[in-house]
Amino acid sequence: MDEIRCISPVDGSLYASRPVEPIEHVRARLGPAREAQARWAARPLAERIALVREGVARLVAMNDAIVPELAWQMGRPVRYGGEMGGVRERTAYMAEIAEASLAPTMIEDSDRFRRYLAREPLGLVYVVAPWNYPFLTAINTIVPALIAGNAVVLKHASQTPLAGERLAEAFANLPEGLFSNLFIGHATSSELLRERAFDFVNFTGSVRGGQEIERAAAGTFVGIGLELGGKDPGYVCADADLGAAVETLMDGAIYNSGQCCCGIERIYVHASLFEDFVDRAAALVSAHRLGNPLDAATTLGPMASLRFAAAVRGQIAEALAAGARAHVDAGLFPADTGETAYLAPQILTRVDHSMRVMMEESFGPVVGIMAVEDDAQAIALMNDCRYGLTASIWTRDADRAAAIGRRIETGTVFMNRCDYLDPALCWTGCKETGRGTSLSTLGYLSLTRPKSYHLRRL
């Protein structure tokens, strides 16, 4: 029997395996899900909100068990405490704005006409979630989808199968069939998409994975939301708070072993601050402790798999061979033997846009830093990329940051911040980062369809 297998990056052992569900079993589960969704959508919004909040509270209560599970599955150190702070924040905000976001828009209510725009749930929402933030990324769609009256079908990454089970356990308080967790492979997933088994698909993952989703759903007219690759830049202007810039950008580059959708992967620093920035950044990164994520003293765990670590090692080696300079002594990180998922962090200078490490997604603990002369050069370099998720600008002038932001091809512009998701603002990208939105009031628009009412009184 085929299995979903999670090989732990901690020690290379098989941590969890689950049998793959035959497609006929999945089809049999989707019928009851549609029936449950119809009943769920008919319930008052306040009841739906209360039950979704209750499900999230049940998930949060599991966190003591979830944190070490995540360390074993994808390598994040237990010292950071998991993802439930963000889960609570995003759930609370989406619950608070639900009534206003889903309310009809009244155009006219007179003695002759009642005309308004209403929102209706889509039906079955298929969430394909990634391993790097297995709860936060899933919650972005699960919570508003359920609140809006949809049923949710979840397919979690094979690296984090226990996350899907935990979410199903948490939402077991919902009506039976409303929330389903699937263990299926890519072929079954694609076949279900071709059959139009779902009414909306939200996928977070690689560009190649997004392309496969689009090809499978082609011609079905099902809506698709895609958050794909990223190569997010930071720009340190001449007037930046240097200490804050170094601390925050290095955290954005190295946290979670660099495995963040909106992590900082390339930095452009005004020439007047460049040397000081690099020296401070190297000292900060060199102080990390790479090791077993179950050890509370560990600040940097392994990457999620040996394959991912090997890809980043390749980018670094290519850059060094082409003339780049490494600023972090790999000898400070003996856990990196070159043969496991444990990878020493690295800062590179003397890099340029001919190098893969500056142009292709790394998704690991490495960042390239270049000096720039002015805003125009920084903007040109930031835009010289096929991705567009976030950009981080460091300046004391908000007007300047906004003006620069208007010229950057990206989904989110940060000033003096990075690697953060504000649930009041939509999460979106451009270029090969994908399309669609999640969170904010726009997230509800993605998970519902409009219906127009033109009621004439005689």
C-alpha positions in Angstrom: 0.0 0.0 0.0 1.3 3.5 -0.8 2.1 5.7 2.1 2.6 9.3 3.0 6.0 9.2 4.8 7.6 11.9 7.0 11.4 11.5 7.2 12.5 13.6 10.2 15.3 16.1 9.6 16.3 15.6 13.2 18.0 12.3 12.7 16.8 11.0 9.3 14.4 8.4 10.8 10.9 7.7 9.7 8.9 9.8 12.0 5.3 9.2 10.7 3.6 7.4 7.9 0.0 7.2 6.8 -1.7 5.1 4.1 -2.7 6.9 1.0 -6.5 7.0 0.6 -7.8 5.5 -2.7 -9.6 8.0 -4.8 -12.9 6.2 -4.6 -12.8 6.6 -0.8 -12.2 10.3 -1.2 -15.1 10.7 -3.6 -17.3 8.9 -1.1 -16.4 11.5 1.6 -17.1 14.5 -0.6 -20.8 13.8 -1.0 -21.5 14.1 2.8 -19.2 17.1 2.9 -21.5 18.9 0.4 -24.6 18.0 2.4 -22.9 19.2 5.6 -22.0 22.5 3.9 -25.5 23.2 2.8 -26.8 22.8 6.4 -23.8 24.8 7.7 -24.4 27.8 5.4 -28.0 27.9 6.6 -27.0 28.4 10.2 -26.7 32.0 11.6 -23.3 33.6 11.1 -22.9 34.1 14.9 -23.2 30.3 15.4 -20.6 29.6 12.8 -18.2 32.1 14.2 -18.6 30.7 17.7 -18.0 27.1 16.6 -15.0 28.1 14.5 -13.5 30.0 17.5 -14.1 27.0 19.6 -12.3 24.7 17.2 -9.3 27.1 17.1 -9.3 27.2 20.9 -9.2 23.4 20.9 -6.1 23.6 18.6 -4.4 26.1 20.8 -4.9 23.8 23.7 -2.9 21.1 21.9 0.2 23.3 21.5 2.4 21.6 24.2 2.2 18.4 22.1 2.3 20.2 18.7 5.6 22.0 19.3 7.8 18.9 19.6 5.8 17.3 16.8 6.8 20.2 14.6 10.5 19.9 15.6 10.5 16.2 14.6 8.6 16.8 11.3 10.2 20.0 9.9 13.0 21.0 12.3 11.8 24.2 14.0 13.4 24.6 17.5 11.0 24.1 20.4 12.3 27.2 22.1 10.1 29.3 19.8 6.9 27.9 21.1 5.1 27.1 17.8 2.6 29.1 15.8 -0.5 29.6 18.1 0.1 33.3 18.7 -0.4 34.0 15.0 -3.2 31.5 14.8 -5.1 33.3 17.6 -4.4 36.7 16.1 -5.6 35.9 12.6 -8.7 34.0 13.9 -9.7 36.8 16.2 -9.4 39.4 13.4 -11.3 37.4 10.8 -14.0 36.6 13.2 -14.4 40.3 14.2 -14.7 41.5 10.6 -16.9 38.7 9.4 -20.3 40.3 9.9 -19.3 43.5 8.1 -17.4 41.7 5.3 -20.2 39.3 4.6 -23.1 41.7 4.9 -25.2 42.6 1.9 -24.4 45.9 0.2 -27.7 47.8 -0.1 -28.0 49.8 -3.3 -31.6 50.9 -2.8 -34.4 50.1 -0.4 -37.4 52.3 -1.4 -41.1 52.0 -1.9 -40.4 50.8 -5.4 -37.2 48.7 -5.3 -35.0 46.7 -3.0 -31.6 46.2 -4.8 -28.6 44.7 -3.1 -25.5 42.6 -3.5 -25.2 39.6 -1.3 -22.3 37.1 -0.7 -22.8 33.4 -0.8 -20.3 30.6 0.2 -18.6 28.8 -2.7 -19.2 25.2 -1.4 -16.2 22.9 -0.9 -12.9 24.8 -0.4 -9.8 22.7 -1.0 -6.8 23.8 1.0 -3.4 22.4 0.0 -1.1 23.5 2.9 2.7 23.6 3.1 5.1 22.3 5.8 7.1 25.4 6.7 4.3 27.0 8.8 1.8 24.2 8.8 -0.8 25.8 11.0 -0.5 29.5 10.2 -0.7 29.0 6.4 -3.7 26.6 6.7 -5.6 28.8 9.1 -5.4 31.8 6.7 -8.0 30.0 4.5 -9.6 27.5 6.9 -11.0 30.0 9.3 -12.6 32.5 6.9 -13.8 29.7 4.6 -15.7 28.0 7.5 -17.0 31.3 8.9 -18.3 32.2 5.4 -20.3 29.0 5.3 -18.0 26.7 3.3 -16.9 23.2 4.0 -13.1 22.6 4.0 -11.1 19.7 2.6 -7.5 19.8 3.7 -4.5 18.1 2.1 -1.4 18.8 4.2 2.2 18.4 3.1 3.8 15.0 3.4 6.5 16.5 5.6 3.9 17.5 8.2 1.1 14.9 8.2 0.5 15.2 11.9 -0.5 18.9 11.4 -3.4 17.8 9.2 -4.5 15.3 11.9 -4.3 18.0 14.6 -6.4 20.4 12.6 -9.0 17.7 12.0 -9.0 16.8 15.7 -9.5 20.5 16.6 -12.4 21.0 14.3 -14.1 17.8 15.3 -16.5 20.1 17.2 -18.0 21.1 13.8 -20.9 19.2 12.2 -19.8 15.8 10.8 -18.3 16.0 7.3 -17.7 19.8 7.3 -14.0 19.5 7.8 -12.0 16.7 6.1 -8.3 15.9 6.2 -7.0 13.8 3.3 -3.9 11.7 2.9 -3.6 11.6 -0.9 -0.8 11.9 -3.5 -0.4 14.4 -6.3 -2.0 12.2 -8.9 -5.2 11.8 -6.9 -5.3 15.5 -6.1 -4.9 16.4 -9.8 -7.6 13.9 -10.8 -10.1 15.4 -8.3 -9.3 18.9 -9.6 -10.0 17.7 -13.2 -13.3 16.2 -11.9 -14.3 19.6 -10.4 -14.6 18.0 -7.0 -14.1 21.4 -5.3 -15.4 24.9 -5.7 -12.3 26.8 -4.8 -8.6 25.8 -4.4 -6.1 27.5 -2.2 -2.5 26.3 -2.7 0.7 27.4 -0.9 3.9 25.9 -2.2 6.3 26.0 -5.1 5.9 27.6 -8.5 6.0 24.1 -10.1 3.2 22.9 -7.7 1.1 26.0 -8.6 1.5 25.3 -12.3 0.4 21.7 -11.7 -2.7 22.9 -9.9 -3.6 25.3 -12.7 -3.1 22.6 -15.4 -5.2 20.1 -13.5 -8.0 22.6 -13.0 -7.9 24.1 -16.5 -11.3 24.4 -18.1 -13.2 23.7 -14.8 -13.6 27.5 -14.1 -12.9 26.8 -10.4 -11.3 29.7 -8.6 -7.7 29.2 -7.5 -5.6 31.1 -5.0 -1.8 30.6 -5.3 1.0 31.7 -3.0 4.1 30.4 -4.6 7.8 31.3 -4.5 9.5 34.3 -3.1 12.8 36.1 -3.1 11.9 39.0 -0.8 14.3 42.0 -0.7 15.3 44.4 2.1 16.6 47.9 1.3 18.5 49.8 4.0 18.5 53.5 3.1 21.2 55.9 4.2 19.0 57.3 7.0 18.0 53.9 8.5 18.3 52.9 12.1 21.2 50.6 11.5 20.9 48.5 14.7 17.2 47.8 14.2 17.8 47.1 10.5 20.5 44.5 11.2 18.6 42.8 14.0 15.3 42.6 12.2 16.5 41.7 8.7 18.8 39.0 10.0 15.9 37.5 12.0 13.9 37.7 8.8 16.6 35.9 6.9 17.6 33.2 9.4 14.5 32.4 11.5 13.0 28.9 10.8 16.2 28.1 9.0 15.2 30.6 6.3 12.2 28.5 5.5 9.7 31.4 5.4 7.4 32.4 2.6 8.2 36.1 3.2 11.7 35.6 4.6 14.4 38.0 3.6 16.6 36.5 0.9 18.5 39.5 -0.5 19.5 42.8 1.0 20.6 46.1 -0.6 22.4 48.5 1.7 23.3 52.1 1.0 27.1 52.3 0.4 27.6 54.6 3.4 26.3 51.9 5.7 27.3 48.8 3.9 30.5 47.7 5.7 29.0 48.4 9.2 25.8 46.5 8.3 27.7 43.5 7.1 30.0 43.4 10.1 27.1 43.6 12.5 25.0 41.1 10.6 27.9 38.5 10.5 28.4 38.9 14.3 24.7 38.4 14.9 24.3 35.3 12.7 27.6 33.8 13.9 26.1 33.7 17.5 23.3 31.3 16.5 23.4 27.7 17.8 22.7 25.0 15.2 21.6 21.7 16.6 18.8 19.4 17.7 15.5 21.4 17.6 14.3 19.5 20.7 17.1 21.2 22.8 15.9 24.4 24.3 19.3 26.0 23.7 19.1 25.5 20.0 18.3 28.7 18.0 18.6 27.1 14.5 17.4 23.7 13.7 17.9 21.6 10.6 16.2 22.3 7.3 13.1 20.3 6.7 14.9 17.7 4.5 18.4 16.8 3.3 17.2 17.6 -0.3 16.4 21.2 0.7 19.7 21.7 2.5 21.6 20.3 -0.5 19.9 22.8 -2.8 21.0 25.7 -0.7 24.5 24.3 -0.3 24.6 24.2 -4.1 23.7 27.9 -4.4 26.3 28.9 -1.9 29.0 26.8 -3.5 28.2 28.3 -6.9 28.3 31.8 -5.6 31.7 31.3 -3.8 33.1 29.8 -7.0 32.0 32.9 -8.9 33.8 35.2 -6.5 31.3 35.8 -3.6 32.7 36.3 -0.1 31.4 34.3 2.9 31.2 36.2 6.2 30.2 33.4 8.6 32.7 30.8 9.6 31.1 27.4 9.0 33.4 25.9 11.6 31.3 27.6 14.3 28.5 25.2 13.4 29.9 21.6 13.8 26.4 20.2 13.4 26.8 21.0 9.7 28.7 18.0 8.3 27.6 18.6 4.8 25.7 15.3 4.7 22.6 16.0 6.7 19.8 18.6 6.9 21.7 20.6 9.4 23.0 23.7 7.5 25.2 26.5 8.8 23.8 30.0 8.2 25.7 32.2 5.7 26.0 35.8 4.7 27.5 36.5 1.2 28.9 39.7 -0.3 30.5 40.3 -3.6 27.3 38.9 -5.1 25.4 40.0 -8.1 22.3 39.1 -10.1 24.2 36.6 -12.3 24.2 34.3 -9.3 21.4 31.9 -8.4 21.6 32.8 -4.8 20.4 36.3 -5.7 17.8 35.3 -8.3 16.3 32.0 -7.4 14.4 31.1 -4.3 16.8 29.7 -1.6 14.3 29.0 1.2 17.3 28.4 3.5 19.5 30.3 6.0 21.6 32.3 3.5 21.3 35.9 2.4 23.3 37.9 -0.2 24.0 41.6 0.5 24.9 44.2 -2.1 25.8 47.9 -1.8 23.8 50.5 -3.7 24.3 54.2 -4.4 20.7 55.4 -4.3 17.0 54.6 -4.3 16.8 54.2 -8.1 19.5 51.5 -8.1 17.9 49.7 -5.2 14.5 49.8 -6.8 15.9 48.4 -10.1 17.6 45.5 -8.2 14.5 44.8 -6.1 12.4 44.5 -9.2 14.9 42.4 -11.1 13.2 39.2 -9.9 10.5 36.9 -11.1 8.8 36.9 -7.7 6.9 39.5 -5.7 5.6 38.8 -2.2 7.0 41.4 0.2 9.7 44.1 0.3 11.2 45.7 3.4 12.4 49.3 3.4 14.4 50.8 6.2 14.2 54.6 6.5 13.0 57.1 9.0 10.8 58.8 6.4 7.4 57.2 5.9 6.7 59.3 2.8 9.9 58.1 1.2 9.1 54.5 2.0 5.6 54.9 0.4 7.1 56.5 -2.7 9.6 53.7 -3.0 6.9 51.2 -2.4 4.8 52.5 -5.3 7.7 51.6 -7.6 8.3 48.1 -6.3 6.6 45.1 -7.9 5.4 43.3 -4.8 2.3 42.3 -2.8 3.3 44.0 0.5 5.5 46.9 1.4 7.0 47.0 4.9 8.8 50.0 6.5 11.1 49.1 9.3 9.6 45.6 9.5 9.7 42.3 7.7 8.6 38.7 7.7 5.2 39.5 9.2 1.6 39.0 8.2 -1.0 41.6 9.2 -4.4 40.0 9.1 -6.1 43.3 8.4 -4.1 43.6 5.2 -4.6 41.2 2.4 -1.8 38.6 1.8 -1.1 38.6 -1.9 1.6 38.5 -4.4 2.5 39.3 -8.0 4.5 37.8 -10.9 5.5 34.1 -10.2 4.6 34.5 -6.5 1.0 33.8 -7.6 -2.4 35.4 -7.5 -5.4 35.8 -5.3 -5.7 37.1 -1.7 -6.2 35.7 1.8 -7.1 37.4 5.1 -8.5 40.9 5.4 -12.0 41.7 4.1 -10.7 40.8 0.6 -10.1 37.3 1.9 -13.8 36.8 2.4 -14.5 38.0 -1.1 -12.2 35.2 -2.4 -14.2 32.6 -0.5 -17.7 33.7 -1.5 -19.5 34.6 -4.7 -21.6 37.7 -5.3 -25.3 37.4 -6.0 -27.4 40.4 -7.1 -31.0 41.0 -6.0 -33.3 43.3 -7.9 -36.6 43.2 -6.1 -39.4 45.3 -7.6 -42.4 46.2 -5.6 -45.7 46.5 -7.5 
